[in-house]
Every structure is written in C-alpha cells, then in structure tokens.
Amino acid sequence: MPVPETVVIAVYAMVDDFQAASLPAPPRRGGQRPALARSEAMTLALLSQLACFPSERAFWRFADAHWRHLFPALPTRPQLNRAIRAQRAALVAFGRACARRLDALTAPYEVLDCTAVPLRAAKRRGAGAMPEVAALGRSLRLGWFVGVRLLVAATPTGVVTGWGIAPGNEGDRALADALLAERAALAPALESAGRPASGVYLADSGFAGRAARERWAAFGADVLAPPQRGSGERWPRAVRAQHRRKRQVVETVFARLHGPFRLERDRPRSLGGLLTRVAAKIALSNALIRLNGDAGRPGLTLAGLVL
C-alpha cells in the first residue's frame, strides 16, 4: 500500500481537529446534503497529491478499493473532484495553520524563490487551457515552458509560510511585489500570501536591485539578494557562500513539490483546479513536517510516510 493507513488516519485527525476549531460551520443549503464531510474531502484532497497516484482516476480507484472503511461515503470520481475543489480556501487555511503550529512566524528569516510550473508542451499550438495565466516563459531548470510561476516563502526548516502564482512570463521581482504587498496589507485579498516572520528574506540574484529593495522596504520587507553582474556592487565570496547554503532549503521544498507531490506532472484544466492542487500540495508538505516532528524524524523526509 503506497500510503500506510496510520498516516492516512493521522492526517485525517489533524484536518478534523483544525476544521472543528478554526473553520466556521458551512452554510446550510437546500437539497441533498453532501456525502462527504468537509474534513473527509480535505483529507482526500491532501492525499491525492502524492505521486504514487499518477492521476485523479488512479487515486479514486485506490481509495475505492482500499479506503472504503475509512471513507464509507466516498462518492463517484466527478463528485469527489467537485468536493475537493470546493475546499480550496479551507486547504489554504490549513496549510497556514500547520505553519503556525510549527512556529514558522518566529523564524529568523524566510527564503523567497520562484519555480516554473509547466501546464502544456511548449511547442504545442493553440491557446490551450487557462489562457488567462498560462504563458510562455523561461527557467533555468526547464528552458522554455508554457505555464505559470510559483513563488513561495519558506522557513529554514522548509515550512511554506506563503505562496502565489503568476503567468510564466512574469519576472521574479513582479511576483515579489505582489506577495510582499499582500503580506503588508491589513486585509489581504490573497490568503495564500500568509504573514511574514521577521521580515527578512533571502533571495537569489533575480530579485536583486536597489529600486526593488527600497520598494519592498516600504512593505516592511528586507530582501537580501546577491547583486547582479554589472550592478557595481559586490559581495565577498564567503558571504555569497553562506547565503547560498541558507537558501538551499527552498530547492529541497521545490524538489518535494515537483517530484513526490507531482506538481510538474499535473495538467489541471482550469485555474480553480490549479489553485486547489497547489494549495493541497503545500498544505500536505507542512502537515507532513508536523507528523515528522511528532515522530522525531527530519522535517522534509518522506521515509516512513509514503512507500
């Protein structure tokens, strides 16, 4: 079995405690009541992101065959997909709650970085799905791609405190503008942006620039990024090496999202589906760090959690 039943139960208990304590009761509507409880739908949304389930169809078949005793009201696959998409805001809130439980908001700094998320083949013709956000961009990892860029802020232990997406042709500084502005707002419109810890961020040279740093300082953010070539500024080699070592954790977070959590292989067909999947993957990552901490394991390991 790719996911031990003890892990399924532990995630379910964590989600159920959170929704009972932190989420308002869902509004009552006419008609037939949903078959799945909210905590059940959220748990299934989290577990469905694992790469051991190559597709939504494969996940539903596995759950139907092996988890009926845990989820006796498991609906049909289309109904399950709709139930999961309806929990997007709750999944964002759960990911942030896990971060708070892990003391992420007391971290001495956060690492800020972007990763490319392909949504279709770069050479494929036509508008394709999600023309409002899918765009031709370039990344060091993939080269040319059509998709979006995901910006995350993560603590030194790999806990994601905030995230946002933008078209694939957006630059790093434009994404940081949006995220840091949301974090500084009293009533942010983007819940996934989260709240800052110390206000210190370590970033790569794509975020460098005196004007950008001054702009972000108005949001209470001190973004430390190695100067770009030709800027006239230089960092000592030892400072660059230390900065690079501290930033390495975000590469581990991205490797986890793209590989074991299937981010690079997903091909959602709608913006709502994309946002729900990203919210679920990040919430799952934070939840598994909590489980690892309770078991005395390193936070970002998957050994013992996923087979």
MODA-V868649 format. One record per residue. N is the residue number from 1. OMEGA is omega in degrees with one decimal (NA if undefined). D_CENTER is the distance of its C-alpha to the mean C-alpha in whole Angstrom. Layout:
BEGIN
N:OMEGA:D_CENTER  N:OMEGA:D_CENTER
END
This chain:
BEGIN
1:-173.3:25  2:178.8:22  3:178.9:20  4:-178.2:23  5:178.6:24  6:178.2:24  7:178.0:20  8:-178.7:20  9:-179.6:22  10:178.2:20  11:179.1:17  12:-179.4:19  13:179.5:21  14:179.8:18  15:-177.3:17  16:176.9:20  17:-179.5:21  18:-174.9:18  19:178.6:19  20:-175.3:23  21:-167.4:23  22:-176.4:20  23:175.9:20  24:178.2:23  25:179.6:25  26:-179.2:24  27:178.5:27  28:-179.2:30  29:176.7:31  30:178.8:34  31:-176.4:34  32:179.4:33  33:178.3:30  34:-179.8:27  35:-177.9:27  36:169.6:24  37:-177.6:23  38:-179.3:20  39:176.9:19  40:-180.0:20  41:179.3:18  42:179.6:15  43:178.4:16  44:176.9:16  45:179.8:13  46:-174.5:11  47:-178.0:14  48:-178.2:14  49:-175.3:11  50:-176.2:13  51:175.9:15  52:172.4:18  53:-171.6:18  54:-178.8:19  55:176.3:18  56:178.5:18  57:179.9:22  58:178.8:22  59:-178.4:20  60:179.3:22  61:179.5:25  62:-179.8:24  63:179.7:23  64:-176.5:27  65:-169.3:29  66:-173.6:27  67:-179.6:26  68:179.9:28  69:177.1:30  70:-179.0:26  71:-174.6:25  72:-179.6:29  73:-179.8:28  74:-177.0:26  75:175.6:26  76:-176.8:27  77:177.4:24  78:178.5:24  79:178.4:24  80:179.5:21  81:178.2:19  82:178.9:20  83:179.5:20  84:-179.6:16  85:179.5:15  86:-176.7:17  87:-175.4:15  88:-179.1:12  89:179.3:13  90:178.8:13  91:175.4:10  92:-179.2:9  93:178.9:12  94:177.5:12  95:177.8:8  96:178.6:10  97:176.8:13  98:179.1:12  99:179.6:12  100:179.1:15  101:179.1:17  102:178.1:16  103:-178.3:18  104:-176.0:15  105:173.5:17  106:-179.2:20  107:-179.1:18  108:177.7:21  109:173.6:18  110:177.2:15  111:-176.6:14  112:179.8:13  113:179.9:12  114:172.6:11  115:179.4:11  116:177.7:13  117:-179.2:12  118:178.0:15  119:178.1:16  120:177.7:20  121:-175.2:22  122:-176.3:23  123:-179.2:27  124:-177.3:27  125:177.4:29  126:-177.3:28  127:-179.9:26  128:-179.1:24  129:175.5:21  130:179.2:19  131:-180.0:22  132:179.9:20  133:-178.7:17  134:-178.0:18  135:178.7:20  136:179.0:22  137:179.8:20  138:176.3:21  139:178.6:19  140:-176.1:20  141:-172.8:19  142:-168.5:19  143:178.2:22  144:178.8:22  145:173.5:20  146:-178.0:19  147:-177.8:16  148:173.6:13  149:179.7:12  150:176.0:8  151:177.5:9  152:168.8:7  153:-175.5:10  154:179.4:10  155:177.6:13  156:177.7:16  157:175.8:15  158:177.7:11  159:179.6:10  160:-178.6:7  161:180.0:9  162:-179.3:8  163:175.4:6  164:178.4:8  165:178.5:10  166:177.3:14  167:-174.7:16  168:-179.7:17  169:176.6:20  170:178.1:18  171:-178.5:19  172:-175.5:17  173:177.8:19  174:177.6:19  175:179.2:15  176:176.4:16  177:-176.3:18  178:-176.4:16  179:-176.7:14  180:175.3:17  181:178.0:19  182:-179.3:17  183:-179.6:16  184:-176.3:20  185:177.5:21  186:178.7:23  187:-176.0:21  188:176.8:18  189:-178.1:17  190:-176.7:14  191:-178.1:12  192:-179.8:9  193:178.8:10  194:-179.6:12  195:-178.5:15  196:173.5:16  197:-179.2:17  198:-174.6:21  199:177.4:20  200:-179.6:20  201:172.7:18  202:-176.6:18  203:177.9:18  204:-171.9:19  205:176.2:22  206:179.0:21  207:-174.2:20  208:177.3:24  209:-176.4:26  210:-178.9:29  211:179.8:28  212:-178.8:25  213:177.4:25  214:178.3:28  215:-178.9:26  216:177.9:23  217:177.6:25  218:176.8:26  219:-177.8:23  220:-176.9:23  221:175.7:21  222:-175.1:23  223:-178.3:21  224:-178.7:23  225:179.3:22  226:-179.2:25  227:177.7:28  228:178.3:28  229:179.4:31  230:-178.1:34  231:-176.8:33  232:178.0:36  233:178.5:33  234:171.7:33  235:172.9:31  236:-177.3:33  237:-178.9:32  238:178.6:32  239:177.5:29  240:-178.1:27  241:178.8:27  242:178.4:26  243:-179.1:23  244:179.8:22  245:-178.6:22  246:179.8:20  247:-172.9:17  248:-176.6:17  249:-177.9:15  250:175.5:12  251:176.1:13  252:177.8:13  253:-180.0:9  254:177.8:9  255:178.2:12  256:-179.8:10  257:-176.7:8  258:-175.9:10  259:-176.6:13  260:-179.7:13  261:164.2:10  262:-175.4:12  263:-176.2:9  264:-176.6:13  265:178.3:15  266:174.7:14  267:179.4:16  268:-174.9:15  269:179.9:18  270:179.0:17  271:177.5:15  272:177.9:14  273:178.1:13  274:-177.8:11  275:178.7:9  276:-179.4:10  277:178.9:8  278:178.3:5  279:-179.2:5  280:-179.1:7  281:-179.0:5  282:176.6:3  283:178.3:7  284:179.2:8  285:179.0:8  286:179.9:9  287:-179.7:12  288:173.1:13  289:176.2:13  290:-179.9:15  291:178.5:17  292:178.2:18  293:178.5:19  294:-178.3:22  295:179.6:23  296:178.3:24  297:173.9:21  298:-170.8:19  299:-172.7:16  300:178.3:14  301:174.7:17  302:179.7:17  303:-179.6:20  304:178.3:22  305:179.9:19  306:-177.2:18  307:NA:22
END
